Amino acid sequence: MIDKNKKPITWKDWAKMLVVVGLYIWFLAWVDAWWGLIVVPFIFDVYITKKIRWTWWKDLENPVTRTIMSWVDAIVFALVAVYFVNIYFFQNYTIPSSSLEKSLLVGDYLFVSKMSYGPRVPQTPLSMPLVQHTLPGGMKSYSELIQWDYKRVSPKPVKLNDIVVFNYPSGDTVVSNPRYQAADFYQLCYGYGQRIVLQNNGALPATDNLTLLQRRQLHQAYSTIGRQYIVQNPLEFGEILSRPVDRRENYVKRCVGLPGQTLEIKNRIIYLDGQPNKEPDNVQYNYHVRLRDGLRDLPEDLAHDLGLSSDDLRDHHQTGVIPLTAAVRDTLLTMTDLVESIEIDTTATTGDLYPLYGDYGWTRDNYGPIWIPKKGASVALTLENLPIYERPIRVYEGNTLEVTPEGDILINGEKADSYTFKMDYYWMQGDNRHCSADSRYWGFVPEDHIVGKPIMIWLSTDKDRGWFRGHIRWRRLFRWVENIK
């Protein structure tokens, strides 16, 4: 029986179908995902055969249902479109912390290009768009039912001194209590383990005369004790969660070390292969700023003109230390009626930097030398440098790694005196050098963690200013990040 209501197929229908199928096949070729051809018959049906009633609700008699389903259809289409745009082209990112001040400011909203380094095929494809890992209410925004291997479309290398958005490498494990989610889980375990040993024994074991193997064993013991404590106190910490690479927290830093380079920090200056790397114009360090007698704080308007936030002023009031660029420091030095002296903060602790159990005596201002792993390059493994490369070998590249009581290193059950890396790695640091949790604290960033490159600031808001007192930083709107040095 012929359906008299069925519209005849025209050349326009064929043209639309061919254009859509052509674009779709180009996309599949681009991402190298030919399994997606199973969708082509459905596209053909939408335009030509029309066997499936894709818009069945339009034939319903109830106008309310028709309206609701029309909205549902539009919302689903928008979510799917946003999902693919976010994955392969652009993503919005908000600067949450001051680690890149004064290059990127807290409250900057960025367009992040996924194309700059090649879009990463989603490793966790079943996820809600616009949500990184947690839905309102605390539920996961993704499912690990399907997990794909790491693959990047048309990959391009990260360039030295690029500002880069990436997944936080140590964010593979977190606790569900929001109070602790910003903390590095492994440092949390290590710290609580030390605290418990100190409480039970009244002192920590002396480490001066320990061998490298004994230091490693002591570190593992602290971490195990701390992890057990966290597991046994779910009311305080919540559940221990494991996150896949592309669902880990997004961070933004500047790439100051490339694969294969040897990085060293000497008196705050970064050296690569023995040559100093140019510092950003807006690089900041902490300074002890002593004001004249009778002055407790800098005037608020002056602080705003100098780009100092309320957080900066609060920290100065509490500690006497404030982060300054060279230009702001020089300006303050001319204000002799306000400022008595300004001196660089040379406070530098050891033991809280990467790697935790290496005990190399490094500080945030004097660090390394450290060789950054490069794909296809090998490193000779010793007990001395194992703390540096154990995490990349074991966690990021999925090998088992053990050290025997005799001090032999076993990788995947076999004795190893060297290792060849499967990925490139990068060294990331903030421009606010003394107020940045970066590679000095959690190590290398693997290539599969790279998300994209910030391209443009499309909005910038100042939390310290009201809506009628400069809340929107108009001068930063639609500014190219590449022009910020």
N, C-alpha and C positions, 0 to 999 in steps of 0.2 A: 504494500500500500504506500502510495506516495504522500509524503507530508507536504500539504499545500502551503503551510506556514513557513517552511524552510526556505531561506533566501538562497538564490543561486550563487554559486562561487564565481567571482569575477577575477579579472587579471590583477586587480588591486590586492585581493586576498592572497594570491600567489606571490605577488611582489613583496608584501609585508612579511609573509612566511619566509621567503628566501633571505630577506634582509636580517630578520631575527635569527634564523638558523645559522646564517653566515657569521654574524657577530658572536653567536654563542660558540660555534666551532673555533673561531679565532681565540676566544677566551680560553677554551679547553686546551688548545695548543700552547697558549702562553703559559698556563699554569701546569702543563703536562699532566692533565687529569682526564684521560680519554674514557674513563669509566662513566663520565658525565654524559656520554652519548645516549645513555638509556632515557634521557629526558627528551631527546629529539622527537620521538613519536608523539609525545604529549603536546609539544609545540605545534607539530603538524596537525594534530586534532583541533587545537584551538582555532586555527585559521582555515583549515580545509575540510576535514571530515566531520568535525563537530559532533562526534558520537557521545562525548561526555558533556553533561550540562554543567559547565563551569560556573555559570551565574544563575543557578537554579532558583535563587530567592527572588529574582525579578519577576517570576511567574506567580508568586504567592499573592493571595488576595488581601492578606493583612498588611496594611501600609506601615504599621509600626515595625513588624518583623522585617519588611523590605528595607526600611530605613536603617535598622540596627545592623542587618547583614551587610548593607552597603558600607557602613562605617567600619565594620570588622574587616571587610575586604580591603578597604583603603589602608587601615592600620597595619594589617599583615603585609601588604605590598610595601608599605613604607619601612617596616622593620626589616624585611628581607633586603631591600635596597640599601638601608643604612648598614646592615650586617656586612654586605659585600664591599661597600665603600670603606668602612672601618678596617676591614681586613686587608684589602689590596691597594687602597689609594691614600686616604687621609684619615686622621684621627684627631680629636680634640684632646688637649692636655692642659692642665692647670698647674702652675708652679706652686707647690705646697709649702716649701721651706726656703730658707735663706742661703742655701749652699752655693748658689750661683750668683748671688748679689755681688756687684751691682750690674752684672751683665743681663741676667733675667731676674725680675723682681717677684716677690710673693704677690700673687694676685694677677700675674700675667696669664692670659689665655692664648694658647698657641695652636696653630695648625701644624700637625706633625705629618710629614710626607713619608709614606711607606715606600714610595718609588725610589727615594734617594739611594737606598742600599739594596733595593730589590724587595718586594713584598714577601713576607714569610707565609707560606701555606699554613693554615691553622693546624696546630697539633691537637687541639681540643675543639673540634668543629661544632659540637653540640653545646652552644652557649648563647646566652641572651646578649643582644647588641647593647652597646652603651654602658655595660656593667662589666668591670674587670674580673671580679671573683665572688662578690657577695651581694645578694639582693637585700632590699630593705626588710628588716626583720631577722637578718642573720643567716638566711639560707644561701647555699651555694648557687651561683648563677650559671653553672656549667655542669655537664655530665661527662664522666670519664668512660662511658660505655664504648665510645670510639676514640682511639688514640692513633694519630698518624706520626710517622717519623719526620724529623726535621728536613725541610726542603725550602729553598728560597728561589723565587722567580727572578731571572735576570740579575743575579747578584752583582753588587758593586762594592768596592772596599770602603771602609770608613777612613776618612782622611785625618791626618794629624791636626789637632786643635778644633775639630768639629765638635759642636754641641750635639749630644746624642741622647735619645730616649731609649731605655732598655729595661728589661725585666730584672728585678733585683735578684742577683745570683743566690744570696743566702736566704731568699724567701721561699725556698722549696719546702720548708717546714715552719709552721707558725702555731701559736695557740689561739683558740677561738675568742678568748676574752679580749675585747678591743683595747683594754688598758695595756696589754703586752704585745699587741700585734705589730707595733712599730719596732719592737726590740728584735735584735738578731737572736734567733732561737738558740744557736750554738753557743753564743756568748752568754746567753741567759742560763743555759745548763751548766756551763763552765763556772760562771760566777756563783750560782747557788751551790754547786758542789764544793767549791772552796769555802763558802760561808758555813756549810754544814760541818766540814772537817774542822774548821777553826772553832766552831762552837763546841764540838765534841772533844777535841784534843787540846784546846787552849792555844794552839799555834799550828801554822802550816809547816810541813816538812821543809827543811832547808834544801835548796836546789843547786847551791854553788858547786858541789862536788859530784852531782849526778851526771851520768853519761847521757848521750843523746837518746839512746834506747830507753833509759829510765825516765827521762823527761817525757817522752812520748807515752809511756805507760802511765805516768802520773797524770798527764792531761786526759787520757782516756778514763782513768778512774774518777777524776773530778767530774767529767762530763756525764759519766754513767750515774754517779750519785745524784747530780743535779737533775738529770732526766727522770730518774725514779721519783724524786721529790715532786716534780711537776706532775707526773702521772698520778701520784697519790693525793694530790690536792686539786681535784677538778673544780671545786667551788671557787678557788682563787684564780686558776689559770684557764679553766675550760678544757675543751677537747684539743688534742694535738692533731693538726691538720697537715696533710701533704698536698702541695699544689704543683700541677704540671707547669712547664716552663712558661707557656704563653698566658697563664692565669696568675702569674706572680705579680707583685706590685710593680708599677712603672716608676722608674727613677729617671732623672735627667742630670747629666754631668758633662764635663768637657773631656774629650779623648786626648790624653797627654802622652800616651805610649802605644805604639803599634806592634803587631806581631813580629817577633824576631829581634826587637830592640832591647837593649839593656838600659834600664832606668835606674837613676840614682838621684836622691834629693840631698843636696848639700847646702846647709844654711838657708833652707826654704826654697832654693832654686832647683828646678827640675833639669837634670842632664840626661840626654839620650845618646848612648854610644859615646859618652865623654864630652858631648857638645851641649851647651845650655839651650833649652827650649825657650822660645820667646814667651814671656808672660803676657796674659791678657791685659789690656789697658786698665780694666776695672778690677784687677786682682786685689783682694783684701787680706789683711792680716790683723790679728788682735794687738791692740796697743793699750798700755797703761796710761790713761789720761788723767792728770792731776789738775784740778781746777783751783783757782785762787781761793784764799781763805774766805769763808762765808758763803761760797757757792756750792750747792749740792748737785745741781743738774745744769746742763746746757739749756738755754731758752728754747721752748718748743718750736717757735717759728724758725729760729736759726737751724735747729736740728732738721726740720722738714726741708729747708732750702738746701742743706748739705746731703740730703738723702738718707738721714738716719731715722730708723723706725722707732716706734714706742718700745719694741722688744730690745733694741740696741740700748736705748736710754735706761730701761729697767735693769738690764744686765750691768750697765756701767754703774748705776746707783748701788747695786748689790756687791759688785766685785771690783769696780774701778777699771774694768777692761771693756773696750769697745772696738768692733771691727771697722777699719778705715782703709780707704784707698789712699794711694800716695798723694793724689790731688787734694783730698779732704784733709789729710794729715797736714800738708803744707799750708792749707788755708787756716786751719785751727792754730798752727804755730804763729801765725801773724796776729792772732787775737790775744795779745799779751794781757789785756785787761780781764780776760776770762780764763785763759789757760796758763798754768805754771810750767808744766812739762809734759812731753809725750815720749814714751819709750816702748820699743817693741816688746811684746810678751815672749819671753824665752822659756816659759814653762813647758816642759816636755816630759811626759811620762812614758814608761816602757811597760810592756806586758799586755796592753789592750789593743795592740795592732796585729795585723795579719803577718805571719801565721801565729796563732795564739801560743803554741808550745815551742816555737822555734828559739825563743830567747836569744835573739841576735843583738839585742841592745839598741834596736832602731827606735826612732821617735818620729813624730809627725813632720819635723823639720829636717831631720837627717835620717834618711831611709834608703836601704839598699846597699849595694847594687842588686838588682833583681832582673833576671832574663824573662821576657814575656814570651810564652809559648807561641809557636807558629806551626800551622798545618804542614805536616810532612817533615818537620824538623825534629831532631832527637836531642834529648838531654841525658847526660850521664847521671844516674841516680845514686845518691849516697845517703846515709843517715842524716848528714848535715843539711842537705837541701830537700830532703823528703817532705818536711813540713810545708814547704812552698808549693810543691807540685802534687801532693797527695790528693787534695780535693779535686783539681782538674782531672786527674787520672781516674779516681774512684767514683766521684759523683757526676761530673759533667760528661765523662766519656764512658761511664758504665762498666768499669772493670772492678774486680775484687782485688784488694791490696792488703797484704799482711806482712808483718815483720816477725821473723822467728826469734826465739830466745837467743840464738847465736848472732842475731843482727842481720840475717839475710832478708832481702826484700823479695816477696813473692807477688807477682801480678798474674791473676787468673790461675793460681796454683803453681806457677813456674817461676824459678829463680830469675830475677831480672837485674841487670846492672845499668840499663838504659831504657828509655821509653820514647816512642815516636808519636807525636800528637796528631789527632784526627781533625782538630778544629783550630782556627785562629782565635787568639785571645787579645783583649784590649785592656788598657789601664785608664781608669776614669777618675777624675778629681774635680771638685768644685772650685770655682773662682774665689769663694770665700774660704780661704785655705785653712783657717783655724776653726771654722765652724761648719765643717762638712764631713759627714760620714761617707767615705768613699773607698776606693780600692786600697787605701792604706789600712783600712779596718776590716775589709772583707774580701780583698784579693781581686783576681782577674774576672773580666766579663767575657764569657764565651760568645762566639759569633752567633749561636742559635738564640741568644738572649737579646740581640739587637732588634729594636722595634722600628725606629725611623729617625728622621732628622727634623727638628723644629724649623719651619720655614718662615712663618709670619706671626706676629702678635696681633690678634684681631680684637682683643679687648684687654684692658688693664685697669684694675681697681685697687685703691689704697684703703686698707682696712682701718687705718688711723685717721681717715678724713671722712666727714659726713657727706651726704649727697650734695649739699650746697657749699661744701668747703673743699672741693677738689677730689671727691671720691673716685671719679673716673680720671685716669691719667691720659688726657686727650693727646698729648704729644707722642705717646707710645703706640697709639692705635694704628694698625696697618703698617707697622714698621717691620722691615725684613730682618730676621735674626742674623743673617749672614753679615749684615753691616755692623753688628754689635761685636766689637773686639774686646 
